[in-house]
Amino acid sequence: MKATAGNLFFPVLKRREAYSVKADGTFYTYSHYKSEIAEDCQHRCVYCDAMANEVGGAEAMQLDHFRPESFPEFKHLINDPRNLHYACGRCNIWKSDWWPVRGSEGTHNGSEGFIDPFADDRSAYFMVRPDGIIQARRPPAAYLIRLLRLDREFMRKLRELRILRHRFRQRIAEIRRKAEAGELPHPDELARTCAAIEALL
């Protein structure tokens, strides 16, 4: 089966130029940055790629300390928003304070560890099949699939549903285009039907 095209999954992320700071130039407590980090992460979990609106909204999402705050060498990053990622509750729990590359500047060692979504294109590591099954393209994707249970059935169904909705929207757009071009009978009725179906997606 072919991989899903486009940025339907794991889009390239980019951090904002600067995060909000206190009057003295220091960072706020990390929880202050949730909305800014959510925007930078496109309101998606950086690990399983679930969109907030697919798993219960912003209340179901958390801030993850990418480099774990429990390690002494990362204590200085506790409130640094550049070390914060948006994550669903499940992924954040399962990631916990795992960090296989302590003592290294990297985020993984070529087989285990984490992919920095602001430094790497995650679509180069993961492939999503049309049936929603996620597969590893290269390490450390297989490690992450195991550690974070990215292949759990709920996530497979969520990914499959996203693909089906995407295809449905594409089909509606095609029908609307043909109706506007007069290539289909009863264009007004078709336009209303398409609008009604889109509202359900």
C-alpha positions, -999 to +999 in steps of 0.1 A: +000+000+000+011+035-007+020+060+020-005+088+026+005+119+006+010+154+017+012+167+052-018+148+065+005+134+091+036+147+109+039+181+093+071+201+095+071+223+126+088+256+132+092+275+164+083+311+167+110+337+167+107+344+204+085+334+233+069+357+259+091+366+288+088+385+321+098+422+323+132+412+335+137+389+305+134+356+323+109+329+314+076+324+331+067+291+347+065+265+320+027+261+322+024+297+310+036+286+275+009+260+267-010+281+242+022+292+225+036+257+223+002+244+211+003+269+182+039+260+173+030+223+173-001+230+152-023+217+180-010+182+175+008+157+197+044+157+185+047+120+191+015+103+179+004+133+158-032+132+172-049+166+168-062+181+200-098+181+185-095+144+178-088+134+214-109+156+235-096+191+229-069+212+246-078+197+280-065+163+268-032+178+258-001+185+280+033+201+279+061+176+277+096+184+288+115+170+258+147+167+277+134+154+310+132+178+339+140+150+363+177+148+352+200+173+369+217+182+336+183+195+323+171+213+354+180+247+337+155+238+309+124+234+332+108+267+322+125+271+288+098+269+262+123+257+236+124+225+255+086+221+256+065+201+233+027+196+229+018+160+237-014+141+243-018+127+279-010+091+268+022+099+250+034+121+278+028+094+303+046+067+283+075+090+274+079+099+311+115+106+317+129+082+291+161+096+276+185+069+262+212+094+251+222+109+285+256+125+281+251+132+244+241+164+226+219+143+203+184+132+208+189+096+197+218+073+191+207+059+158+185+032+172+169+045+204+158+080+215+136+107+203+131+128+171+131+165+176+101+177+155+115+212+152+148+199+139+138+168+118+112+160+093+092+132+110+077+120+077+112+108+069+110+085+099+073+074+098+050+061+071+012+059+076-006+034+054-041+040+041-055+016+067-040+038+094-012+014+103+020+033+112+054+019+101+090+029+107+110+042+078+142+044+098+155+045+134+146+055+159+110+053+147+106+016+156+118+024+191+092+052+194+064+031+180+071+005+207+077+029+236+047+051+229+024+024+216+019+044+184+005+013+168-023+009+193-057+002+178-073+035+188-045+055+170-048+032+139-085+040+137-080+077+143-054+078+115-077+058+092-106+082+099-084+112+092-075+097+058-111+089+050-122+124+059-095+139+038-105+118+008-142+127+014-133+164+014-114+160-018-143+142-034-167+170-023-144+196-037-143+178-070-181+176-071-184+213-062-160+222-090-179+202-116-212+217-104-199+252-107-186+245-141-220+232-151-208+197-157-234+182-133-272+184-132-289+205-105-257+223-093-276+243-066-289+212-050-255+195-052-238+225-036-263+224-007-257+187-003-219+192-003-222+219+023-244+198+046-219+168+043-189+191+050-206+203+082-206+168+095-169+162+089 
